[in-house]
Amino acid sequence: MENIPQPSDSPYQVGQRVRIYLDEDDIDAQYHGLVCEVIRDDPDDLGSLTGRDVDCHHYRLRRVDTGDELPVSFRHEDLVAESEWPVRE
């Protein structure tokens, strides 16, 4: 069984490094696996609808390798702390 990385139980902080984890059929799948830095959190009210506080977090990211801000933002569930990404040998 594949070890699927899970998002953090708490919100990511500005400056924290994360990897984007998306399914291959996601419209933004081209970003899967990128190492990025959180540059902004634009919370909304989704957490009040789902009952999970972390669901309200909506992040703007900058690629670590190029320094470019990504043109789309990502929900908390689409991000994994870089330290939690499985190492492949």
ChimeraX commands (.cxc) that place a marker at each C-alpha (Angstrom):
marker #1 position 0.00,0.00,0.00 radius 0.5
marker #1 position 1.33,3.43,-0.95 radius 0.5
marker #1 position 2.22,5.86,1.82 radius 0.5
marker #1 position 0.13,8.96,1.03 radius 0.5
marker #1 position 1.39,12.14,2.71 radius 0.5
marker #1 position -1.21,13.97,4.76 radius 0.5
marker #1 position -1.71,17.70,5.29 radius 0.5
marker #1 position -0.79,19.19,8.63 radius 0.5
marker #1 position -3.36,19.26,11.43 radius 0.5
marker #1 position -2.62,22.96,11.89 radius 0.5
marker #1 position -2.43,25.86,9.42 radius 0.5
marker #1 position 0.76,26.45,7.47 radius 0.5
marker #1 position 2.66,29.62,8.29 radius 0.5
marker #1 position 4.02,32.31,5.98 radius 0.5
marker #1 position 7.58,31.26,5.14 radius 0.5
marker #1 position 6.93,27.54,5.63 radius 0.5
marker #1 position 8.03,25.18,2.85 radius 0.5
marker #1 position 5.40,22.81,1.53 radius 0.5
marker #1 position 4.88,20.44,-1.39 radius 0.5
marker #1 position 1.77,20.44,-3.49 radius 0.5
marker #1 position -0.01,17.09,-3.48 radius 0.5
marker #1 position -2.68,16.73,-6.18 radius 0.5
marker #1 position -4.33,13.84,-7.97 radius 0.5
marker #1 position -3.27,13.34,-11.58 radius 0.5
marker #1 position -6.77,14.28,-12.84 radius 0.5
marker #1 position -6.82,17.56,-10.92 radius 0.5
marker #1 position -7.00,20.61,-13.20 radius 0.5
marker #1 position -3.81,21.94,-11.56 radius 0.5
marker #1 position -1.93,18.60,-11.58 radius 0.5
marker #1 position 1.06,20.22,-13.32 radius 0.5
marker #1 position 1.98,21.67,-9.89 radius 0.5
marker #1 position 2.03,18.30,-8.10 radius 0.5
marker #1 position 5.28,17.76,-6.22 radius 0.5
marker #1 position 6.55,21.35,-6.42 radius 0.5
marker #1 position 8.37,22.63,-3.36 radius 0.5
marker #1 position 6.95,26.03,-2.50 radius 0.5
marker #1 position 7.02,28.65,0.23 radius 0.5
marker #1 position 3.80,29.94,1.72 radius 0.5
marker #1 position 3.64,33.69,1.03 radius 0.5
marker #1 position 0.07,34.44,2.10 radius 0.5
marker #1 position -2.99,32.83,3.68 radius 0.5
marker #1 position -6.36,34.12,2.46 radius 0.5
marker #1 position -8.85,32.39,4.77 radius 0.5
marker #1 position -12.51,32.07,3.84 radius 0.5
marker #1 position -15.56,30.51,5.52 radius 0.5
marker #1 position -15.24,26.93,4.20 radius 0.5
marker #1 position -14.16,25.71,7.64 radius 0.5
marker #1 position -17.45,26.84,9.17 radius 0.5
marker #1 position -19.31,24.81,6.54 radius 0.5
marker #1 position -17.23,21.62,6.94 radius 0.5
marker #1 position -16.61,21.84,10.69 radius 0.5
marker #1 position -12.83,21.57,10.18 radius 0.5
marker #1 position -10.95,24.78,11.01 radius 0.5
marker #1 position -8.05,24.05,8.63 radius 0.5
marker #1 position -10.45,23.97,5.65 radius 0.5
marker #1 position -10.74,27.76,5.70 radius 0.5
marker #1 position -7.06,28.22,4.79 radius 0.5
marker #1 position -6.33,29.12,1.19 radius 0.5
marker #1 position -2.65,29.73,0.41 radius 0.5
marker #1 position -0.66,31.72,-2.13 radius 0.5
marker #1 position 2.67,30.05,-2.88 radius 0.5
marker #1 position 6.07,30.88,-4.39 radius 0.5
marker #1 position 8.17,28.21,-6.08 radius 0.5
marker #1 position 11.42,27.60,-4.20 radius 0.5
marker #1 position 13.37,26.70,-7.36 radius 0.5
marker #1 position 12.46,29.81,-9.41 radius 0.5
marker #1 position 11.10,32.33,-6.89 radius 0.5
marker #1 position 7.96,32.75,-9.03 radius 0.5
marker #1 position 4.56,33.14,-7.40 radius 0.5
marker #1 position 2.13,30.50,-8.64 radius 0.5
marker #1 position -0.85,31.85,-10.59 radius 0.5
marker #1 position -3.33,29.79,-8.55 radius 0.5
marker #1 position -3.88,29.38,-4.82 radius 0.5
marker #1 position -4.21,26.09,-2.98 radius 0.5
marker #1 position -6.40,24.76,-0.20 radius 0.5
marker #1 position -4.87,23.37,2.98 radius 0.5
marker #1 position -5.78,19.80,1.93 radius 0.5
marker #1 position -3.61,20.13,-1.21 radius 0.5
marker #1 position -0.39,20.84,0.70 radius 0.5
marker #1 position 2.00,18.70,2.70 radius 0.5
marker #1 position 4.85,19.99,4.86 radius 0.5
marker #1 position 8.07,19.44,2.92 radius 0.5
marker #1 position 9.46,17.40,5.82 radius 0.5
marker #1 position 6.53,14.96,5.55 radius 0.5
marker #1 position 7.02,14.19,1.84 radius 0.5
marker #1 position 8.06,10.54,1.37 radius 0.5
marker #1 position 11.61,10.05,0.21 radius 0.5
marker #1 position 11.88,7.74,-2.80 radius 0.5
marker #1 position 15.01,5.70,-3.25 radius 0.5
marker link #1:1,2 radius 0.2
marker link #1:2,3 radius 0.2
marker link #1:3,4 radius 0.2
marker link #1:4,5 radius 0.2
marker link #1:5,6 radius 0.2
marker link #1:6,7 radius 0.2
marker link #1:7,8 radius 0.2
marker link #1:8,9 radius 0.2
marker link #1:9,10 radius 0.2
marker link #1:10,11 radius 0.2
marker link #1:11,12 radius 0.2
marker link #1:12,13 radius 0.2
marker link #1:13,14 radius 0.2
marker link #1:14,15 radius 0.2
marker link #1:15,16 radius 0.2
marker link #1:16,17 radius 0.2
marker link #1:17,18 radius 0.2
marker link #1:18,19 radius 0.2
marker link #1:19,20 radius 0.2
marker link #1:20,21 radius 0.2
marker link #1:21,22 radius 0.2
marker link #1:22,23 radius 0.2
marker link #1:23,24 radius 0.2
marker link #1:24,25 radius 0.2
marker link #1:25,26 radius 0.2
marker link #1:26,27 radius 0.2
marker link #1:27,28 radius 0.2
marker link #1:28,29 radius 0.2
marker link #1:29,30 radius 0.2
marker link #1:30,31 radius 0.2
marker link #1:31,32 radius 0.2
marker link #1:32,33 radius 0.2
marker link #1:33,34 radius 0.2
marker link #1:34,35 radius 0.2
marker link #1:35,36 radius 0.2
marker link #1:36,37 radius 0.2
marker link #1:37,38 radius 0.2
marker link #1:38,39 radius 0.2
marker link #1:39,40 radius 0.2
marker link #1:40,41 radius 0.2
marker link #1:41,42 radius 0.2
marker link #1:42,43 radius 0.2
marker link #1:43,44 radius 0.2
marker link #1:44,45 radius 0.2
marker link #1:45,46 radius 0.2
marker link #1:46,47 radius 0.2
marker link #1:47,48 radius 0.2
marker link #1:48,49 radius 0.2
marker link #1:49,50 radius 0.2
marker link #1:50,51 radius 0.2
marker link #1:51,52 radius 0.2
marker link #1:52,53 radius 0.2
marker link #1:53,54 radius 0.2
marker link #1:54,55 radius 0.2
marker link #1:55,56 radius 0.2
marker link #1:56,57 radius 0.2
marker link #1:57,58 radius 0.2
marker link #1:58,59 radius 0.2
marker link #1:59,60 radius 0.2
marker link #1:60,61 radius 0.2
marker link #1:61,62 radius 0.2
marker link #1:62,63 radius 0.2
marker link #1:63,64 radius 0.2
marker link #1:64,65 radius 0.2
marker link #1:65,66 radius 0.2
marker link #1:66,67 radius 0.2
marker link #1:67,68 radius 0.2
marker link #1:68,69 radius 0.2
marker link #1:69,70 radius 0.2
marker link #1:70,71 radius 0.2
marker link #1:71,72 radius 0.2
marker link #1:72,73 radius 0.2
marker link #1:73,74 radius 0.2
marker link #1:74,75 radius 0.2
marker link #1:75,76 radius 0.2
marker link #1:76,77 radius 0.2
marker link #1:77,78 radius 0.2
marker link #1:78,79 radius 0.2
marker link #1:79,80 radius 0.2
marker link #1:80,81 radius 0.2
marker link #1:81,82 radius 0.2
marker link #1:82,83 radius 0.2
marker link #1:83,84 radius 0.2
marker link #1:84,85 radius 0.2
marker link #1:85,86 radius 0.2
marker link #1:86,87 radius 0.2
marker link #1:87,88 radius 0.2
marker link #1:88,89 radius 0.2
view
